[in-house]
Amino acid sequence: MKKSTAILLLGALGAFVIAPSSLNVAQASEAKEAKKEHKSYRASKKVPAMRNRVYAQLARAQKLADDGDKIEGFEVLEQVHDRIDSLNSYEKAMLFNFYGFMYYGNDDIAMAIDSFKKVVADHGVIPDSLVISTLYSLAQLSMQEQDYPQALEYLSQWQKVNAKDLTANQQILFAQVHYQSKQYQQSLDYINQAIAMVEQENKLPKENWLILQRAAYYELKQPEQVTKVIEQLVRYYDKPEYWLQLSGMYGEIGQEDKQMAVMEAAYQAGYVTKSADVLTLAQLYLFHNAPYKSAKLLAGAIEEGTVVADEKNLDVLARAYLAAKEDKQAIKVLTKVSGIASSGKYDALLAQTYLNNEQWQQAITAAQNAITRFEQNSAEDKAAANSYLGNMYLAQGMANFNLKRFDKSLTAFAKASKQPKVQKTAQQWAKYVERERESHKVQLAMLN
């Protein structure tokens, strides 16, 4: 952003305020008014008068800078500086004040600070308004240079000579300095005062004020207060990131219903576009017993390319379909994920799903794939693998039984009975299969 270097010569210096990224300066057309106010400043403090020839040269330097000829503007200031021994204290202060603003306009913050320090080198010979505005400018420039201790020192000096109450913007500057100095409670005190001041005037707090307030509460580990601030950001400024942050904070403070409601509202508003946010909403749907919504959302995002079809995400999709009783869709996803995973757990889920859908031969094949992978993958957790193995032998036993393959069924149940977690179930099934095998033999004999 282009910075204006237009300034007032003296009287309007009390209006100079430096924002975090730019200087607020008065327009050049007001320069004449500044000269008229010299007497009012000298009424409270004996300040030497600015002579017309010095004023004219400083005004010329200002105009050149405003017109974009910064080099010539600096040359004019150098001409004045060459006669510095002939300048009185007030004229010297104004010379360095001009240097400060022109250096700032030239993005030379270090030289701007150096010049402004010379302005207030002797408080006793310049107007109070110039002291006050310059100290405030030094504080803000020090902030830009990330020299927060020095910024706080300048603000302390400024407050000692400034008889007026702090404005809301000034409260925020104090808050910023304290925050950057990791003095979070002091920062919060100033922020809250600033916000209270504007609310008393029925005005909205600025967005960056609320962001700073949120950050301070966060550092103070007050999540409920963080949530309240984000609620205001949503209410006043309605940006996608605030909706998503609010949903996350509701989850952090244990208000899961609100978490999903806000996340779903954000989705309907078109704010849920990133993979991580889509996955969060999908998980929330699952948590709140809305598995079909979860599956539909995730399947659509994968198809669109928003979410990568990797093992982790396909796992969530498969489980969502299973929870929604959409077994056909679940089988498609499980088949895909089992092809890219090294573990046998997806083959195991596939076997169980086939079994539930009475697809006996597919269940047997999937269970065998799972068993093979569990036996080959020595890195897999042994206890988990044993649990899967027992269930897979059970699945093979049940499927073979329904295909009237009684001997294969009993072989599978014999293997399952060696797994402690399913031993009792396997033994019960084995007894049942033996009875059914004998009964089947009798039926066959009668037919013959």
C-alpha positions, 0 to 999 in steps of 0.5 A: 500500500502506498503511504502518504507523507503529507503532514501538518507542520505543528498544530495538527501533530496531536492528530498523528496516529500510526496504525500497525501498518501505516501512518495516519497523517493530515492532508497538506492543505491543512498545513497553513492551519498548523502555523496559525495554532503555534501560539496556542501551543506556546500558551502552555509551554514556552516554545520558540517560534518557527520562522517563515523561511524554515516553515516554507522549506519544510512545506516545500519538502512536504509537497515534493514528497506528496507529488512523488518526488521523494529524492528532491524532498529529502534534498530540501530537508538536507538543505535545512539540516545543513543550517541546523546550528542556526535552527532553534529547538522547535525548528530542529524538532520539526525538521526531524519530524519531517524526516521521520514521516518521509523515511516512513513513507520510504519504508525505512522504519529504522531511520523513521524511528531514529528521526522521531527519537530526535524529535522528543530528545528534549521534551522541554522545548517542544509542544506537549502535543508533539511529544504525545503524538511522537511517543505514540508513533514510536510505540507503533513503529517499534511494534512494526519492528517487533521490538515489543519491550521498547514499544511498551516503554514508549507507551508508558512514557506516552501515558505519563504525558497524555492527560486524556483517557485512552480511546478504544484504538489506543486500548487495542494498541496496549493490548497488542503490545502486551499480547506480543509480550506474552502478558495475556491477562493484561492484554485481555483487560485492555481488549475488553475495555476497548470492546466495552467502549464501542458497545456503549456507543452501539457500535460493533467491535472491529473484527481484528479486536475480536480475533485478538480477544479470542487469541488471548482467551486461548492462551489463557486456556479458557475454551468457553470464552474462546467459544463465545468470542467466535460466536460473535465473529460468526454473528458479526462477520460471517466468514467460513473459517469462523463457522468451522472454528465454532464447530470445533470449539463446541466439540472441545467444550463437550457440546457435540450437538451444537458442534454438528449443527454448526458444521452442518449449517456451514456445509449447507452454506458451502463453507465445508470444502476442504478434505479435513472439514469434510472428514470431520463432518462425516465423523460427526454424522457417524457419531450422531447416528446419521451413517447414511448422511456420512456415507453420502457426504464422503462418497460424493467428496471422494468422487469429486476429488475433494477427499483422497480415496486412501485406506483411512478414508475408505475405512470411514466410508465402508463403516458408514455404509455398514452402519447404514445397512447399505451392505452392497455399497459397503462390499464395493468399498471394502473390496477396493480398500482390501486391495490397497491395504496390507492388513487382513482386517478389511478382508475380515469385514468383507467376509462378515458382510458376505456372511450376513448377506448369505453370500456363502462362497464369497464369505469363504473366499474373503475369510481365507484371504484374511487368514492368509494375510494375518498369517503372513503379516508378522508385524500385525498385533498378535492379539488382534490377529488371533481375534480376527483368525478365530472369527474367520474360522467361524465364518468359514465354518458357518458358510460351509455349513450352509453349503452343506459342506459338513466336513469342511465346516467341522474342520473350520470350527476345529481350528476356531476352537483353538482360539480362546475368544471363540472357543466356546462358540466354535465347540457349540457350532461343531456339535450342531454341525455333527448332528446336522451331518448325521441327520443329512446322511439319514435323509440321503439314505432314505432317498436312496 
